[in-house]
Amino acid sequence: MRLNEVTYTDARPIDGYGPGFFRVGGSVHQGAVLVLPDGTHAWGGYDDLTPLVEAAARIDVLLLGTGAETAHPPAAFRTALEEAGIGVEPMASPPACRTYNVLLGEGRRIGAALLPV
């Protein structure tokens, strides 16, 4: 098996997660977080659409980590993001973190909105 070291440009990878927290680029963030090209921010959940819509020019796809289990986001949430031109991919938070890192390593224009496990 051949292993390659992944180097990230400006964005930071998600290093880990646990009950109520995420570690992004070595820094621990409590609660729900947004991981966007301009940094990691606290997120107010499905009602906090403003920072996501503002990120529309910088991301193509938003990985939506819905916590410990996969759940469908509210219809209004999905509709608002799709109208802003952002595709939404809901999944449980652990696979959302892993997928984010893979796509980040490929140089993709992605963001993650993560609810804690």
Order of alpha helices (4+ residues) and beta strands (2+ residues): beta-beta-beta-beta-beta-alpha-beta-alpha-beta-alpha-beta
